[in-house]
Amino acid sequence: MKVIADDYVDPAFGTGVVKITPAHDPNDFAMGKRHNLEFIQVIGKTAKITDAPPEKYRGLSREAARKQVIADLDELGLLLKTEDYTHNVGHCQRSGTVVEPLISTQWFLKMTELAEPAMAAVREGKTKFVPESSAKIYFNWLENIQDWCISRQLWWGHSIPAWYTPDGEIIVARAEVEARARLAAQGKDDTVALTPDPDVLDTWFSSQLWPFSTLGWPKETEDLKQFYPTEALVTANDIIFFWVARMMMMGLKFMGEVPFKTVYINALVLDPHGQKMSKSKGNVVDPLEVFDKYGTDAARFALTAASTAGLTLALQESKLETARNFANKIWNATRFVLMNCDDILESGEPLDWETELAPPELADRWILSRLNQVALDANDALKEYRFHEAAALIYQFFWNDFCDWYIELSKPHVTAKEASPQSTAVKRRIIYILERSLRLLHPMMPFITEELWQRLPHQGETICLAEFPQHHAAQLDGRAERELALVIEIITKLRNLRATFGLSPALLLKAQVAAADEATREVIEGMRDHIQRLARLESLDLVASLSNEKGLVRAVVPSAELAVSLTGLIDFEQEKARLEKDQAKKAGELAGLEKRLGNEDFIKRAAPDVVEATRAQAAELQDQIAKLKAMAEAL
């Protein structure tokens, strides 16, 4: 028996000697090539032993033959021991059976010459990856590229364009007629029997031609001139080398330029447990079931809002529920506008968008500034492929700014029984904001926005052809945004004080506010009616400084202090005892967390995200304890 030395063998593993089967293992095949070994096929295409081994093994299944070899070695006294160990074994995706490598004659494509231009195109910026880190996968594969086996033994696919003569000559041609013409052109007998190659091209070989073959190539069609190269390819990082790199190579080879200017690598959607979906695992989420349960627009928005380029996202039900709730919010907000602005809608008078933009009130100037700021930021985010950021911006604007605040601030005018110039102006303005908001949302939620947009005054036949909102610099109003932000914080703090002491929303409270400067006082004075209505106040007194009377609970906002009188509303001693008891409970919880964080074993052994979550929980408890202490002292 011939013994060969090769640095592939690990001398520290087992005996340091390994038998090789060059015809049945890629690594063994490489060693066989290096040492000019014979390639003996012992397993046939039917997974049975061939005639190459001794007769007793011929025709046995591969499993039976392996057991027989072990038994024979043992009988001869040559077997030292049998030992199980884990290694990589290929399995068929469909049947789950072990795949045995075999040597066969295949068609190969030489790749090195094609790879160089594809790498140069990305280095020179002709094509860019988003995120840039994804280009590492691209370069790593192309820099280590090997010749590509392009033939497959499958039922379906593009046929290998080759024909065989009886003496084995290969004629490459697209059809038999062309093959015979080539024989004739060479002065050979073109009447001989020709056999087509039985194999088909690898699916990825066909797919790599997609950017131009779908546009009529090799003919120079108008579609090809118009759409090649395209602006962007959206794909996933697991097929960068399967598809993206190959499209780049073929585009440069046959068209002379890159097929796309940008490759956007979208987030890979995983199952709720963070596992990659696959048929074999049985964890595939059926999108049709998701659409039926949550709605198509909700699913689309949830994926957009949760997707960061190049990363992964687990498809959690909570994200889909949030998106469904958002769709309901859009529907109900539009319903409110349609119900209360019917006089404007039924008048048939077209809205002159330019004349709607001179609002006299702070809330109107604020919402227009917010709308235009969001339009500016969303456009920038979309241009840079930050789709999740655009979704978050528009979501926050529509739900918080428009629905939670502007509609609430505008209700006295919108729901007024008697029409007035002011109520008419506010109604026209709220329709304007809603219409532009629907256009901002349309790329992410196309169906609901089309349905609702058609019920509003609009220009054009369909929202999908309407202009995507751009910002108007003249409508950006930083002062209005700062001033209304103060008003919102005052209302929010007053609501929080009510909730902290468990006071009913139906109960009207008495409040004081002390402004730090005249400008702040003017803002609060101008919005006093809105603050009283939305914070459910009986009165709101503007004072030079807060009263020292017992029963006042205080809060601080930028450039102002607030106080609410609880006299006659709660039992101070009982409430103080409750706050102190809650404070003691949270102090105990905090002590437990601090003890855990002080344990070096916990810091070393726990997962980093667990440690960080524990620290965040401790910080939150510290904040809650400080607030409880302040409230107890105020009583």
Buried (B, 14 or more C-beta within 10 A) or exposed (E): EEEEEEEEBEEEEEEEEBEBBBBBBEEBBBBBEEEEBEEBBBBBEEBBBBEEBEEEBBBBEBEEBEEBBEEBEEEEEEEEEEEEEEEEEEEEEEEEEEEBBEEEEEBEBEBEEBBBBBBEBBEEEBBBBBBEEBBEBBBEBBEEBEEBEBBBEEEEBEEBBBBBBEEEEEBEBEEEEBBBBBBEEEEBEBEEEBEBBEBBBBBBBBBBBBBBBEBBBEEEBEEBEEBBBBEBBBBBBEBBBBBBBBBBBBBBEBBEEBBBBBBBBBBBBBBEEEEEBEEEEEBEEEEEEBBEEBBBBBBBBBBBBBBBBBBBBEBBEEBBBBBBEBBEBBEEBBEBBBEBBEEBBEEEEEBEBEEBBEBEBBBBBBBBBBBBBBBBBBBBBBEEBBBBBBBBBBBEBBBEBBBEBBBBBBBBBBEBEEEEEEBBBBBBBBBBBBBBBBBBBBBBBBEBBBBBBEEBBBEEEEBEEBEEBEBBEEBBBEEBBEBBEBBBBBBBBBBEBBEBBEBEEEEEBBBBBBBEEEEBBEBBBEBBEBBBBBBBBEEBBBEEEBEEEEBBBBBEBEBBBBBBBBEEBBEBEEBBEBBBEBBEEBBEBBEEBBEBBEEEEBEEEBEEEEBEEBEEBBEEBBEBBEBBBEBBEBB
